[in-house]
Amino acid sequence: MIFDKKNPRRAALIRGRILEVIYFAAMGDALNPDDPYSMSRGVLQAALEQLNELPAETDLHAALRYCAEKGYLEVAWRKDGSGSFDSVRLTTAGIDLYEGSIHDKAVYFHSRR
């Protein structure tokens, strides 16, 4: 499993997989035609689970925070004290990162187009 706690690139792998999942959904048959770069929490978690790569909630939130701070994602955080989120949206910086126009050693992708 790529999210083995002993793997030193674990955080980078989680960040990369999240961005990959959202990127592929946006570039394929968008789940939300009105905003193809957005994905709900449930859909993101289901997609990661289907890949057998759903990280622990704390790791998922940490990866989303990192990606949001770097401008790769916009995250609709809940304001209810849970620390959770409702949806994520891939930004142009996130697309550029995935496509290789920009680089970040703290994000690792398994595959690129």
Backbone hydrogen bonds in HBPLUS format (Angstrom, degrees):
<---DONOR---> <-ACCEPTOR-->    atom                        ^
c    i                          cat <-CA-CA->   ^        H-A-AA   ^      H-
h    n   atom  resd res      DA  || num        DHA   H-A  angle D-A-AA Bond
n    s   type  num  typ     dist DA aas  dist angle  dist       angle   num
A0007-ASN N   A0004-ASP O   2.90 MM   3  5.47 163.1  1.92 122.3 128.0     1
A0010-ARG N   A0007-ASN O   3.11 MM   3  5.25 154.9  2.17 117.6 117.8     2
A0013-LEU N   A0009-ARG O   2.87 MM   4  6.08 152.4  1.94 158.3 167.6     3
A0014-ILE N   A0010-ARG O   2.97 MM   4  6.25 157.2  2.02 154.2 159.9     4
A0015-ARG N   A0011-ALA O   3.03 MM   4  6.26 168.1  2.05 151.5 154.5     5
A0016-GLY N   A0012-ALA O   3.00 MM   4  6.11 162.2  2.03 143.6 148.9     6
A0108-TYR N   A0012-ALA O   2.97 MM  96  5.07 174.6  1.97 116.6 114.8     7
A0017-ARG N   A0013-LEU O   2.92 MM   4  6.08 160.3  1.96 148.6 153.8     8
A0018-ILE N   A0014-ILE O   3.06 MM   4  6.26 162.7  2.09 153.9 157.9     9
A0019-LEU N   A0015-ARG O   3.13 MM   4  6.39 168.6  2.14 153.4 155.9    10
A0020-GLU N   A0016-GLY O   2.87 MM   4  6.06 156.4  1.92 150.0 157.3    11
A0021-VAL N   A0017-ARG O   2.93 MM   4  6.11 164.4  1.95 153.5 156.5    12
A0022-ILE N   A0018-ILE O   3.16 MM   4  6.43 166.8  2.18 153.8 156.6    13
A0023-TYR N   A0019-LEU O   2.85 MM   4  5.93 159.3  1.89 148.9 155.7    14
A0024-PHE N   A0020-GLU O   2.87 MM   4  6.03 175.4  1.87 159.9 160.4    15
A0025-ALA N   A0021-VAL O   3.11 MM   4  6.23 155.4  2.18 142.2 149.3    16
A0026-ALA N   A0022-ILE O   2.94 MM   4  6.12 155.9  2.00 147.6 154.2    17
A0027-MET N   A0023-TYR O   2.90 MM   4  6.12 155.0  1.96 155.3 162.4    18
A0028-GLY N   A0024-PHE O   2.99 MM   4  5.92 127.5  2.28 137.1 148.5    19
A0035-ASP N   A0032-ASN O   2.91 MM   3  5.41 142.2  2.05 117.0 127.6    20
A0038-SER N   A0035-ASP O   3.02 MM   3  5.76 166.3  2.04 130.3 131.5    21
A0090-LEU N   A0037-TYR O   2.81 MM  53  5.16 161.4  1.84 148.7 147.9    22
A0039-MET N   A0088-VAL O   2.81 MM  49  5.42 150.3  1.89 158.1 161.6    23
A0088-VAL N   A0039-MET O   2.85 MM  49  5.42 158.8  1.89 155.9 162.7    24
A0044-LEU N   A0040-SER O   2.99 MM   4  6.23 167.2  2.00 155.7 159.3    25
A0041-ARG N   A0086-ASP O   2.84 MM  45  5.25 149.1  1.93 143.0 134.5    26
A0045-GLN N   A0041-ARG O   2.91 MM   4  6.11 170.3  1.92 157.3 160.0    27
A0046-ALA N   A0042-GLY O   2.90 MM   4  6.00 155.5  1.96 142.5 149.9    28
A0047-ALA N   A0043-VAL O   2.86 MM   4  6.02 158.4  1.91 150.6 156.2    29
A0048-LEU N   A0044-LEU O   2.99 MM   4  6.22 164.0  2.02 153.4 157.4    30
A0049-GLU N   A0045-GLN O   2.87 MM   4  5.98 154.3  1.94 144.7 152.7    31
A0050-GLN N   A0046-ALA O   2.83 MM   4  5.98 153.0  1.91 145.6 153.0    32
A0051-LEU N   A0047-ALA O   3.12 MM   4  6.38 140.9  2.28 139.2 149.0    33
A0053-GLU N   A0048-LEU O   2.79 MM   5  5.11 168.7  1.80 159.1 155.6    34
A0052-ASN N   A0049-GLU O   2.85 MM   3  4.74 151.3  1.93 101.4 110.2    35
A0059-ASP N   A0056-ALA O   2.99 MM   3  5.26 117.5  2.39 104.7 120.2    36
A0060-LEU N   A0056-ALA O   2.88 MM   4  6.16 158.3  1.92 160.0 167.4    37
A0061-HIS N   A0057-GLU O   2.93 MM   4  6.14 166.0  1.95 153.8 157.1    38
A0062-ALA N   A0058-THR O   2.97 MM   4  6.10 154.7  2.03 141.2 148.5    39
A0063-ALA N   A0059-ASP O   2.96 MM   4  6.13 157.7  2.01 145.8 151.4    40
A0064-LEU N   A0060-LEU O   2.96 MM   4  6.22 158.2  2.01 150.1 156.3    41
A0065-ARG N   A0061-HIS O   2.87 MM   4  6.07 157.0  1.92 148.8 155.2    42
A0066-TYR N   A0062-ALA O   3.01 MM   4  6.23 162.0  2.04 148.5 152.9    43
A0067-CYS N   A0063-ALA O   2.99 MM   4  6.21 171.8  2.00 152.7 154.8    44
A0068-ALA N   A0064-LEU O   2.86 MM   4  5.98 152.0  1.93 147.7 155.7    45
A0069-GLU N   A0065-ARG O   2.87 MM   4  6.04 162.0  1.90 152.3 157.1    46
A0070-LYS N   A0066-TYR O   2.99 MM   4  6.24 147.4  2.10 150.5 159.6    47
A0072-TYR N   A0067-CYS O   2.79 MM   5  5.08 141.8  1.94 163.4 161.1    48
A0073-LEU N   A0067-CYS O   3.30 MM   6  5.53 148.5  2.41 113.5 112.8    49
A0071-GLY N   A0068-ALA O   3.03 MM   3  4.97 146.3  2.15  97.7 108.3    50
A0091-THR N   A0072-TYR O   3.08 MM  19  5.41 170.9  2.09 138.7 136.5    51
A0074-GLU N   A0089-ARG O   2.78 MM  15  4.99 151.1  1.87 142.5 152.3    52
A0089-ARG N   A0074-GLU O   2.78 MM  15  4.99 136.4  1.97 145.3 155.7    53
A0076-ALA N   A0087-SER O   2.93 MM  11  5.32 173.0  1.94 151.8 154.1    54
A0086-ASP N   A0076-ALA O   2.80 MM  10  5.57 165.5  1.83 163.4 165.9    55
A0078-ARG N   A0084-SER O   2.88 MM   6  5.65 171.6  1.89 135.4 138.3    56
A0095-ILE N   A0091-THR O   3.00 MM   4  6.38 151.5  2.09 148.1 156.0    57
A0096-ASP N   A0092-THR O   2.86 MM   4  6.08 165.0  1.88 149.8 154.0    58
A0097-LEU N   A0093-ALA O   2.88 MM   4  6.05 153.0  1.95 144.2 151.7    59
A0098-TYR N   A0094-GLY O   3.04 MM   4  6.24 165.1  2.06 144.8 148.4    60
A0099-GLU N   A0095-ILE O   2.87 MM   4  6.07 162.4  1.90 156.0 161.4    61
A0100-GLY N   A0096-ASP O   2.97 MM   4  6.00 112.7  2.44 136.1 150.6    62
A0101-SER N   A0096-ASP O   2.88 MM   5  4.98 136.6  2.07 150.0 151.5    63
A0100-GLY N   A0097-LEU O   3.21 MM   3  5.19 152.1  2.29  99.1 107.5    64
A0107-VAL N   A0104-ASP O   3.05 MM   3  5.64 157.5  2.11 123.4 123.9    65
